[in-house]
Amino acid sequence: MKTTVAAIDFGTSKIVTLVAENSGSRRCDIVGAGIAPYDGFLEDGWNNPEAVNDAIEASIKEAQSTTRKKIQEINVGVPGAFTRVYETVVQIDLNGTRARVKPEHIKKLFQKAHDEVSIMGIVIHSSPAWFMVDDGKKTLEPVGLEGKSIKAMISFVIANQFFIDDVSNRLQELQISVNGFYSTATGEAMLYLPEEDRDHTAALIDIGYLNTEVMIVEGDAMIYHHNIDNGGGYIAADLAQGLDISLSSAEQIKRQYVYGITTVNTTYEVASPDGQKPLSFEREKVAEIVEARVDEIAEEIKAVIDDSGVNLGEWSNVYLTGGGLAFNRGGREYLAGKLGLPVRDIPKRTAKLNSHAYSSSLGLMNLIIDTMQQQEDSKSPVLKFIKSKLFGIMDY
């Protein structure tokens, strides 16, 4: 039996609505999508609150037209800018001389962690980075292991009350009910950071239009998240000001710019305001503007990683996504040089919609489907506590 699921993702330059069908197998098919540009947000709220409803409605209507189904219920992704991540280490004793870990022990650990974390907001996600029985090895599958005590690092994602209330009210005005709120950053990180990399701690950097998110994951948990108010839109704005051109023309140059290769694209051309001879700019001038902003973003990312308290060792991998830099030839390598860390491209998870611009939307949908399957899995009640592994290849 197929289940239809709708999700809405709020980016800093566009709102994306996805509709997926899940057949109950390990496969999720994206059957519709709606994309609406808008002015986005910063950490203190919407940049243009009056226009948000129109963008939401446009995105949902486009998704409905591609599926020919009316969306009456929807799952909402909470952007990283409106969340906080808390992680804590808790421990309980296992009673008995030859005690083994049971599902109820996992539940007690989560409850103890919840009680110990000072929560100022709504918990929308909780997951383990690891479990450890006595002083043994870290594991994500502790049930059945024998020991005297069990310890765990557990992470919580807390949503901002403003975002929850504001979006709920906006969707209610459109007569659409909210099924649940989910951490967009968690979904994206879990989908695109391979499991073997997460075992060694890994980072995902999403350079978007108005912000940059740094997500650090260990095991099945996001253990650190930081939002930087700087992104690809600032590169375009700098070009517009520095070259005295329109923002749309600056965006063209930003997307065409090649990092680290000086033998190609020695000039960049855009249409002139009068429609006559195109405006031409030497690479040297463009590079001076573009790379100054990217250097600033890289410095902020490096400072965030250094201040995170998380050690990204030689076995830790860093991945790049988002529409701000990942599209550009040489962009990933340029960022790696500035960070002093190897930076990889994210793996492709879709046949279509595989652009870096949609990685957060696809991660969100995958997290929703995975959560639904965990909740329905009556054969393994502890699964929803100790697993957050995302599955499948999504097609559209």
C-alpha positions as CSV (number, residue, x, y, z in Angstrom):
1,M,0.0,0.0,0.0
2,K,1.4,3.4,-1.0
3,T,1.6,6.2,1.4
4,T,1.7,9.8,0.1
5,V,3.8,12.3,2.1
6,A,4.2,16.0,1.6
7,A,7.0,18.1,3.1
8,I,7.9,21.8,2.9
9,D,11.4,23.1,3.2
10,F,12.2,26.7,4.0
11,G,15.5,27.8,2.4
12,T,17.0,31.3,2.4
13,S,16.1,32.0,-1.2
14,K,13.3,29.5,-2.0
15,I,10.5,27.4,-0.5
16,V,10.4,23.8,-1.8
17,T,7.4,21.5,-1.4
18,L,8.0,17.8,-2.2
19,V,5.5,15.0,-2.5
20,A,6.7,11.5,-2.1
21,E,5.1,8.0,-2.3
22,N,6.4,5.3,-0.1
23,S,5.4,1.7,-0.9
24,G,6.6,0.3,2.3
25,S,9.7,-1.1,0.7
26,R,13.1,0.5,1.1
27,R,12.3,3.0,-1.7
28,C,10.8,6.4,-1.7
29,D,9.7,8.0,-5.0
30,I,9.4,11.8,-5.3
31,V,6.3,12.3,-7.4
32,G,6.0,16.1,-7.3
33,A,7.8,19.3,-6.5
34,G,7.0,22.9,-6.1
35,I,9.5,25.7,-5.9
36,A,8.8,29.3,-5.1
37,P,11.5,32.1,-4.7
38,Y,11.2,34.5,-1.7
39,D,13.3,36.8,0.4
40,G,14.2,34.1,3.0
41,F,15.2,34.7,6.6
42,L,18.0,35.5,9.0
43,E,18.2,34.2,12.6
44,D,15.9,37.0,13.9
45,G,13.1,36.1,11.5
46,W,11.7,36.6,8.0
47,N,13.2,39.3,5.8
48,N,9.8,40.0,4.2
49,P,7.1,38.6,6.4
50,E,4.2,39.9,4.3
51,A,5.3,37.9,1.3
52,V,5.9,34.5,3.0
53,N,2.3,33.3,2.7
54,D,2.2,33.9,-1.0
55,A,5.5,32.0,-1.4
56,I,4.2,29.1,0.7
57,E,1.0,29.0,-1.4
58,A,2.8,29.1,-4.7
59,S,5.2,26.3,-3.7
60,I,2.3,24.1,-2.6
61,K,0.2,24.8,-5.6
62,E,3.0,23.9,-8.0
63,A,3.5,20.6,-6.1
64,Q,-0.2,19.9,-6.3
65,S,-0.3,20.6,-10.0
66,T,2.5,18.1,-10.7
67,T,0.8,15.4,-8.7
68,R,-2.9,16.4,-9.4
69,K,-3.6,15.8,-5.7
70,K,-4.6,18.4,-3.1
71,I,-2.3,18.7,-0.2
72,Q,-4.3,18.9,3.1
73,E,-1.6,17.7,5.5
74,I,2.1,18.5,5.4
75,N,5.3,17.9,7.3
76,V,7.4,21.0,8.0
77,G,11.2,21.2,8.0
78,V,12.6,23.6,10.6
79,P,15.7,25.4,9.2
80,G,18.9,25.2,11.1
81,A,18.7,29.0,11.9
82,F,15.6,28.2,14.0
83,T,17.1,25.3,15.9
84,R,19.7,24.6,18.6
85,V,21.6,21.4,19.2
86,Y,22.3,20.0,22.7
87,E,24.3,16.9,23.4
88,T,24.8,15.2,26.8
89,V,26.4,12.0,28.1
90,V,24.4,9.9,30.5
91,Q,24.9,6.6,32.3
92,I,22.8,4.0,34.1
93,D,23.5,0.8,35.9
94,L,22.5,-2.6,34.6
95,N,21.1,-4.5,37.6
96,G,22.2,-8.2,38.0
97,T,25.5,-10.1,37.9
98,R,25.2,-11.1,34.2
99,A,22.9,-8.3,33.1
100,R,22.4,-7.6,29.4
101,V,21.2,-4.4,27.8
102,K,17.5,-4.4,27.1
103,P,15.3,-2.0,25.1
104,E,14.0,-0.5,28.4
105,H,17.6,0.5,29.3
106,I,17.8,2.5,26.1
107,K,14.5,4.3,26.9
108,K,15.8,5.1,30.4
109,L,19.0,6.6,28.9
110,F,16.9,8.8,26.6
111,Q,14.6,9.9,29.5
112,K,17.6,10.7,31.7
113,A,19.3,12.7,28.9
114,H,16.0,14.6,28.3
115,D,15.8,15.4,32.0
116,E,19.4,16.6,32.3
117,V,19.3,18.9,29.3
118,S,18.0,22.3,29.9
119,I,15.4,22.6,27.2
120,M,14.1,26.0,26.1
121,G,11.9,25.1,23.2
122,I,10.3,22.1,21.4
123,V,12.3,18.9,20.9
124,I,11.9,17.8,17.3
125,H,14.6,15.2,17.1
126,S,16.7,13.1,19.5
127,S,19.3,10.5,18.5
128,P,22.4,8.7,19.8
129,A,26.0,9.4,18.8
130,W,27.0,6.2,20.6
131,F,26.5,3.7,23.4
132,M,29.2,2.1,25.5
133,V,28.7,-0.9,27.8
134,D,31.2,-0.6,30.7
135,D,34.5,0.6,29.1
136,G,34.0,-1.2,25.8
137,K,33.9,0.0,22.3
138,K,31.4,2.6,21.1
139,T,28.4,1.0,19.3
140,L,25.0,1.9,18.0
141,E,23.6,-1.6,18.7
142,P,24.0,-2.2,22.4
143,V,21.0,-4.4,23.0
144,G,22.1,-7.9,24.2
145,L,25.5,-6.8,25.3
146,E,26.5,-7.9,28.8
147,G,27.9,-5.5,31.5
148,K,27.4,-3.6,34.7
149,S,26.5,-0.2,33.2
150,I,25.7,1.5,29.9
151,K,26.7,5.0,28.9
152,A,25.4,7.1,25.9
153,M,25.9,10.4,24.2
154,I,22.5,11.6,23.1
155,S,21.7,14.7,21.0
156,F,18.6,16.8,21.0
157,V,17.5,19.3,18.3
158,I,15.3,22.1,19.8
159,A,13.1,24.2,17.6
160,N,12.4,27.9,18.0
161,Q,8.9,28.5,19.3
162,F,8.5,31.5,17.0
163,F,9.0,29.4,13.9
164,I,6.7,26.6,15.1
165,D,3.9,29.1,15.9
166,D,4.4,31.3,12.9
167,V,4.4,28.6,10.2
168,S,1.5,26.7,11.9
169,N,-0.6,29.8,11.7
170,R,0.4,30.5,8.1
171,L,-0.5,27.0,7.0
172,Q,-3.7,27.1,8.9
173,E,-4.7,30.2,6.9
174,L,-4.3,28.0,3.8
175,Q,-6.4,25.3,5.5
176,I,-3.5,22.9,5.6
177,S,-2.7,21.0,8.8
178,V,0.8,20.2,10.1
179,N,1.6,16.6,10.7
180,G,4.9,17.3,12.4
181,F,8.0,19.4,12.5
182,Y,11.4,17.9,11.6
183,S,15.0,19.1,11.7
184,T,16.0,19.9,8.2
185,A,19.7,20.0,9.1
186,T,19.6,16.5,10.7
187,G,17.9,15.1,7.6
188,E,20.4,16.6,5.3
189,A,23.4,15.5,7.3
190,M,22.2,11.9,7.8
191,L,21.4,11.5,4.1
192,Y,24.6,12.9,2.7
193,L,27.2,11.9,5.2
194,P,28.0,8.2,4.7
195,E,27.6,6.0,7.7
196,E,31.3,4.9,7.7
197,D,32.3,8.6,7.8
198,R,29.9,9.3,10.6
199,D,31.5,6.6,12.7
200,H,34.7,8.6,12.7
201,T,32.9,12.0,13.1
202,A,32.2,13.9,9.9
203,A,31.1,17.4,8.9
204,L,28.7,18.8,6.3
205,I,29.0,22.4,5.2
206,D,26.0,23.9,3.4
207,I,26.7,27.3,1.9
208,G,23.3,28.6,0.9
209,Y,22.2,32.0,-0.4
210,L,22.0,34.0,2.8
211,N,23.6,31.7,5.3
212,T,26.1,28.9,5.8
213,E,25.4,25.9,8.1
214,V,28.1,23.8,9.7
215,M,26.9,20.4,10.8
216,I,29.1,17.9,12.7
217,V,27.8,14.4,13.1
218,E,28.9,11.4,15.1
219,G,27.2,8.1,14.8
220,D,23.5,8.8,14.2
221,A,23.5,12.2,15.9
222,M,24.2,15.7,15.0
223,I,26.4,16.7,17.9
224,Y,27.1,20.3,16.7
225,H,25.4,22.8,14.5
226,H,26.2,26.5,13.8
227,N,24.5,29.0,11.5
228,I,26.6,31.7,9.9
229,D,24.8,34.7,8.4
230,N,27.0,34.7,5.2
231,G,26.5,32.9,1.9
232,G,26.4,32.9,-1.9
233,G,24.0,35.9,-2.0
234,Y,26.6,38.1,-0.4
235,I,29.1,37.2,-3.2
236,A,26.6,38.4,-5.7
237,A,25.8,41.5,-3.7
238,D,29.6,42.3,-3.6
239,L,29.9,41.9,-7.3
240,A,26.8,44.1,-8.0
241,Q,28.3,46.8,-5.9
242,G,31.9,46.4,-7.0
243,L,31.2,46.2,-10.7
244,D,28.2,48.6,-10.7
245,I,25.8,46.0,-12.2
246,S,22.4,44.6,-11.4
247,L,22.1,41.8,-8.8
248,S,20.8,39.4,-11.5
249,S,23.9,40.1,-13.7
250,A,26.1,39.7,-10.7
251,E,24.5,36.3,-10.0
252,Q,25.4,35.2,-13.6
253,I,29.0,36.1,-13.0
254,K,29.1,34.4,-9.6
255,R,27.8,31.2,-11.1
256,Q,30.2,31.3,-14.0
257,Y,33.3,32.0,-11.9
258,V,36.0,29.3,-11.9
259,Y,38.2,29.1,-8.9
260,G,41.9,28.4,-9.1
261,I,42.1,28.3,-12.9
262,T,43.4,31.5,-14.5
263,T,43.8,30.2,-18.1
264,V,40.1,30.0,-18.8
265,N,37.3,32.6,-18.6
266,T,39.7,35.5,-18.6
267,T,36.7,37.8,-19.0
268,Y,33.1,37.7,-17.8
269,E,30.3,39.2,-19.9
270,V,26.8,40.2,-19.0
271,A,24.1,42.1,-20.9
272,S,24.3,45.9,-20.7
273,P,21.3,47.9,-19.2
274,D,20.6,49.4,-22.6
275,G,20.7,46.1,-24.4
276,Q,23.6,47.1,-26.6
277,K,27.2,45.9,-26.3
278,P,27.6,43.4,-23.4
279,L,29.5,44.6,-20.4
280,S,32.9,42.8,-20.0
281,F,34.9,42.4,-16.9
282,E,38.5,41.1,-16.5
283,R,38.9,38.0,-14.4
284,E,41.4,39.8,-12.1
285,K,38.8,42.3,-11.1
286,V,36.1,39.7,-10.6
287,A,38.5,37.4,-8.6
288,E,39.4,40.3,-6.3
289,I,35.7,40.7,-5.3
290,V,34.6,37.1,-5.3
291,E,37.5,35.5,-3.5
292,A,37.5,38.2,-0.8
293,R,34.0,37.2,0.2
294,V,34.7,33.5,-0.1
295,D,37.8,33.9,2.1
296,E,35.7,35.6,4.7
297,I,33.1,32.7,4.6
298,A,36.0,30.2,4.9
299,E,37.5,32.0,7.9
300,E,34.1,32.0,9.6
301,I,33.7,28.3,8.9
302,K,37.1,27.5,10.2
303,A,36.5,29.5,13.4
304,V,33.2,27.6,13.9
305,I,34.9,24.2,13.6
306,D,37.8,25.3,15.8
307,D,35.3,26.6,18.5
308,S,33.0,23.5,18.3
309,G,35.1,21.5,20.7
310,V,34.8,18.6,18.3
311,N,38.1,17.0,17.1
312,L,38.0,16.4,13.3
313,G,40.9,14.0,13.0
314,E,42.7,12.7,10.0
315,W,39.9,10.1,9.6
316,S,37.2,12.7,9.6
317,N,35.8,13.8,6.2
318,V,34.2,17.1,5.4
319,Y,31.5,17.5,2.6
320,L,30.2,20.5,0.8
321,T,26.7,21.2,-0.5
322,G,24.4,24.2,-1.1
323,G,24.0,26.6,-4.0
324,G,26.4,29.2,-2.8
325,L,29.7,27.6,-3.8
326,A,29.3,23.9,-4.7
327,F,28.1,24.7,-8.2
328,N,31.3,26.5,-9.1
329,R,34.2,24.7,-10.8
330,G,37.1,24.6,-8.4
331,G,34.9,25.9,-5.6
332,R,35.3,22.9,-3.4
333,E,39.0,22.7,-3.8
334,Y,39.4,26.4,-3.1
335,L,37.5,26.1,0.1
336,A,39.6,23.0,1.1
337,G,42.7,25.1,0.7
338,K,41.4,27.8,2.9
339,L,40.2,25.4,5.6
340,G,43.3,23.2,5.5
341,L,41.0,20.2,5.3
342,P,40.0,17.9,2.5
343,V,36.5,18.7,1.3
344,R,34.5,16.2,-0.7
345,D,31.4,16.5,-2.9
346,I,28.2,14.9,-1.5
347,P,27.1,11.6,-3.0
348,K,24.2,11.7,-5.4
349,R,21.0,10.4,-4.0
350,T,18.5,11.0,-6.8
351,A,18.2,10.5,-10.5
352,K,16.7,14.0,-10.7
353,L,16.6,16.9,-8.3
354,N,20.2,16.0,-7.7
355,S,21.3,19.6,-7.6
356,H,23.1,20.9,-4.5
357,A,20.3,23.4,-4.2
358,Y,17.9,20.7,-3.2
359,S,20.0,18.7,-0.7
360,S,18.2,20.1,2.3
361,S,14.8,19.3,0.8
362,L,15.7,15.7,0.0
363,G,17.3,15.2,3.3
364,L,14.2,16.4,5.0
365,M,11.9,14.1,3.1
366,N,14.1,11.1,3.7
367,L,14.1,11.9,7.5
368,I,10.3,12.1,7.5
369,I,9.9,8.8,5.6
370,D,12.5,7.1,7.9
371,T,10.8,8.3,11.0
372,M,7.4,7.1,9.8
373,Q,8.8,3.7,9.1
374,Q,10.4,3.5,12.5
375,Q,7.2,4.4,14.3
376,E,5.3,1.7,12.4
377,D,8.0,-1.0,13.0
378,S,6.3,-3.0,15.8
379,K,8.7,-5.9,15.5
380,S,11.6,-3.8,16.9
381,P,10.3,-1.2,19.4
382,V,13.8,-0.1,20.3
383,L,14.6,0.8,16.7
384,K,13.3,4.3,16.9
385,F,15.6,4.9,19.9
386,I,18.9,3.5,18.5
387,K,18.6,4.0,14.8
388,S,18.4,7.0,12.6
389,K,19.8,5.4,9.4
390,L,18.3,6.8,6.3
391,F,17.6,4.5,3.4
392,G,17.0,4.0,-0.2
393,I,17.5,5.9,-3.4
394,M,14.9,8.5,-4.2
395,D,13.8,9.1,-7.8
396,Y,11.9,11.9,-9.4
